[in-house]
Amino acid sequence: MVTALCTTFLCSCGSGLEDAYQLTAASDISITEDNEDGFKAAGFASALCVPESDMALDPEGVNAAAFGLFNVTDREVVSQSGIYDKVYPASTTKVLTCLIALERGDLDAIVTVPEESDITVSGSSMADLLPGDQLTLRDLLYGLMVPSGNDAAVAIAYHISGSVSDFCELMNQRAAEIGATGSHFVNPHGLPDEDHYTTAYDMYLILNEAMKNPDFSQFASQSEYTASVTGSDGAVRQVTWENGNGFLAGNFQLPDGVQMKAGKTGHTNAAGFCLVLSETTGSGDELISVIFNAPTYEDLYNSMRTLITKGL
């Protein structure tokens, strides 16, 4: 009965994405089933940050099309603008790709890089993998999250599901399960496609879910990583990847007392500059901050610092 009621709730959001989350209070939702054990299931949104009104809490100094700051500890949306607007996620897509791989894969499994990983799109971020290369899924996930390798993303999709299309079915299914109903994914990396989109709120939901996996943060917090890759000729080479995240690279500093736990960057011409972060404050609060479509690299990091500072 509970499953049926949950399905009814998720499918009844057709009146509009924003309406799905506009609640008097998140904890007001409860799903109950009377049985001999007195079972009661918590509501879908009871542990989530849910805006209580349409008011835009727009801090001065944040230059981006859509953003949100979420206090996970207090279940509060601290600041937001355009939170339900459709945006292109670029490589922040890889948060979900990584999560699915962690949930469905064996980190010690050996993955063979398929021919389909040979992506020739101009400006595509790559992990410098070649068709026929072999490496562990663990190393491949570092190749996904540290240099943001689109070749790694395709290799993961083929390893987990046998094809990109089948893997994207898993992506959309998983997104729906956590309530990210304003998103649709057609690839595992985020290269531009008009049918590949998300919202700032959905990306909060996705990163929030990913942070529940005990292994996720280790892949999404490294400034550098060296992997051992076996070529199709049997020769072993070492490949070193560096993270383009400005905070991890030391190009920008988070506010005093704030520590980054995990994050993912993204950039295409259509998406602008994007960044999603999980942070801990000096007082112990867990935060998630999301910025989409900042006009420049500098705007992205200055805006993220301003967003977090205003929240503090």
N, C-alpha and C positions, 0 to 999 in steps of 0.2 A: 504493500500500500504506500509506504514511504517513497519508494522509487517512482511509482506512478504519479504521486503528488509533486515530487521534485521535477519530473518531466513536464507536468502541466504548468508548473510555475515558469520554467525556463522557456517554454514554447508560447507562453501567453504574453511575451514582450513585443508583439508585433505592432503595438501602438506607437512605437518609436524607441530608439536606443536610449535616449535620455530618460524617458518615462520608466524604463526598466529599473532605474536606480534612484529615482526621486521618491524618497521615502521620508516619512516623518522622523523615524529613527530606525537605524539598521536592525536593532535588536527587537523591533516590533514583529518581525517575521518569525513565525515558529510553525513547525510541521510536527504534528503529534499523531500517535497511533495508540489507541487504547488496547492493551493486551495484558496478559497475566503478570508480566514483569514491569508494567507501568512505564514502558519505553517512551522516551521523548527525544526526538531529533532536533538539534539546533537549526535555526533558520539559515537559509542559503547565505544571507548577508550578515549574519550575526558577528562574524569575526573580521569583517571588511571595513575599510574606510568608505563611507557612502555620503556624498554631499546631501545636506538637508534642504537646500534651496537652489534656485537658479542663479544666485548672486555670484558674480565673478570676483574672486579675491585676487586681484591683479597687482602684484607689487611693482612699483616703479623700478625700471632698470632691467627687466626681463624682456629681451628682444627675441621673441619667437612666436610662431603661429599658434602653438598649443603647448601647454605645460601643466604640471601638477606636482604638488608636494604633499606626501601622505605620511602621517605619523602612524606607523603600524602598531606601536605600543598602545596609543590612546584611541586607535581606530578613528582617526580624524583626518579630513581633508583640510590641510592647513592653508593651501593656496592653490588656485587653479584658474585657467582661462582656456576656452575652447576644448574642454576636457572630453567632449563626446564628438568632436569634429573628426571627419575622416582624414587621416594623414597617411603618407607613405612611410613605412618603417625603416627602409634601407636595411642595414646590417643588424639593427636591433632585433630583427627577425630571428637571429641566431640564438637568442635566449631560449626561445621555444624549441628550436632544433636541438640545442644542447640538452634541454630537459627531457625531451622524448628519448634521445639516445641514452641518457642515464637511466631512464625508467625501463627501457626495453633491451638494452645492450649489455654485453659483458666487457668491462674495461680492458681485460687482458686478451680479448679476441683479436686475431690478426685480420686486418682489413686490406683488401687489394683495391687500389685506386682504379676506378673504371675509366674507359675512354671518354665517357660523358663529363668527366671532371676537367677536361681540357677546354676551359672557358676562354674565349677570345674577345669578349666584350672590352672595349677600350676603358681603361681606368678601373677595371675589376680588381679588387683586393684578393691576393692569392697567397697560398702557403708554399708555393714553389714545388708542388707535388706533380709527379709525372704518371701517366697511365701505366699500370703495372707495378708501381711502387707498393711496398707492403710496410705497414706499421700497425701498432696496437691501436685499438679504439681510444685508449687513454691519450696517447700522443696525438691522435687525430683530433680529439676534442680540444687539446691545446692549440692545434693548428686552426681550428674553427674560431676560438675565442681570443687568442692573443694577436695574431696578425689579421684576423677576420677573413680567413681563407674561404673564398667561394668554392674553390676546388675541394676543400675539406668538407664543406657542407654537402656537396653532391655525393661525395664518397660515403658520407654518413647515411644519406638518404638511401643509396643503393644497398648498403650493408644492412640497414634495419628493415627495409621494405621491398627491396628489389627494383624500385624505380622511384623517380621523383614524384610522379603523380600519386602513387600509393602512399608515399611518405606524407605528402600534403594532405591526404585524407586523414591521416593520424593527427596532423597539426590542427586541422580544423575541428576534428572531433575533440581533441584535448582542450582547445580554446573554448569550445562550447561548454565543456564540462566545468570549467572554472568561471563561466559567466562572461567570457570575452566575446559577446554576441555582435560587436561592431567590427569584427576583424574577419578577413578572409585571406588565406595564404595559397599561393600557387607555385612557390618555390621555397627551398630551405635556406636561402641566403639573403634575399631581399633586393636582388637586382630589379630594376624598374619593370612594372607591369601594372596596368590600370586596374586589374582585378586582385592586386596584392596590396592590402591596406589594413590599417588598424586605427585605434584611437589612443589618446594619452591615458584614458582610464583603463582601457583594455591592457595596455602595456604594463600599467601598475599591477593589474591582476596577474599577468603572466610572470612578471618578475617576482611578485609576492609568492606565487606558487613554486617557482624555481628555487627560491631561497629556503623552502621547506626541505629540499633534497640535500642531504648532508654533504654530497660531493660537489654540488654546483659551484659554490664560491671559490673552490680551489682553481677551477678553470677560468673563472671570470674576474680574477684579481691579480694575475701575474703580469709583471711588466716585461718579462722576458722568459723564454723557454727554449731549450735545445732538445730536439727529438732525434731518435735513431731511425733512419729510413733505409729499407733494403730495396734496391733497384731491381728492375726486371732481369738484369744480368747477374744478380746475386751479390753485387757490391753494396757494402753498407756505407752510408754517408751520414754526417751530422748536419742537421738543419737548425739554425737558430732563428727564432722569431721574436720580434719586438712589438709591444702593444702601442697602438696609436692614441690611446686614451691620454689626454693632456695631463690629468691628475697623476696617473701612474708614471708617465714619462718625466714628470717634474717640471713641466712647462707652466703649470698653474697649481695653486695651492687651495685646498679646501679651507673653509673657515676654521678658526682655532677650536680644538676640542672635538672636531668631527673626523671620524675615521671611515674610509671607504671599505666596504665588505665585498662588493662585487659591482661590476658595471659592464656596459656594452655601448660602443659608439656606432654610428651609422652616418653615411653620407652618399647621396646621389644628387644630381641636379634637380630632380623632381622632389626629393625628400628634404633637401637642405641639409643642415648639420643637426644631428640627433644624438642624444645621450640619455641613457637610463642608468640610475645608480641605486644601490642599497648602501645606507650609511648607519653608523652608530654615533650618537652624540655623547658628550662628556657626562651627561646625566643618565645615560643608559638607554635612551629612547632609540628605537629602530625606525629609520626613515626610508622611504623610497621617493626619489625625485626623477621626474621625467620631463624632457624638453624635446620638442619636435620642430623642425623647420626653422632653426636659427639661420640668419643670412650668411654668417661667416664663422670660421673656426674660433676666432677670438670672442665673438658674440656668444657662442655656445657656452664656453667655459666661464666667461664673466657673468653671463645670465644664470648659470647653474650656481655659481658662488653666491650671487645676489639672492636667488630663490631660497637656498638653504639658510642664508643669514637672516632673511626676513622671517623664515619659519622659526628660527631659534629665538 
